[in-house]
Amino acid sequence: MAIGERLDLIKSFQGVFDAAAKERKKRQEMVPDPLEPDWKVFGWQLHEREQMHAAVNAERARRGLPPADITAIRRADGLAAGHVDYATKFPLYCAEVALGETPRP
């Protein structure tokens, strides 16, 4: 894959994340995490993961790859969490999942 194509994909995922993040004020409630029912997260966290999951799987389908499980998106989120540039790293790691790569911190 050419670097320009990779950068375009990352930029696309950045746009998906930015749009989802604009919903944070509307989604401040704590809700059960479907992957860990005994754990609660902000509604905006689930929303952002769901939006990125949909974008990842749309790209994977376009590339003829099988769908990624939501746990791959949660892992990408976890790898980005705590970083000062979280809002850049999460879309980057999701782009790697979309390409069939393993996100690396």
Secondary structure as UniProt FT lines:
FT   HELIX           3..21
FT   TURN            22..23
FT   HELIX           24..26
FT   STRAND          30..33
FT   TURN            34..35
FT   STRAND          36..42
FT   HELIX           43..62
FT   TURN            63..64
FT   HELIX           70..80
FT   TURN            81..82
FT   TURN            84..85
FT   HELIX           86..98
FT   TURN            99..100
//
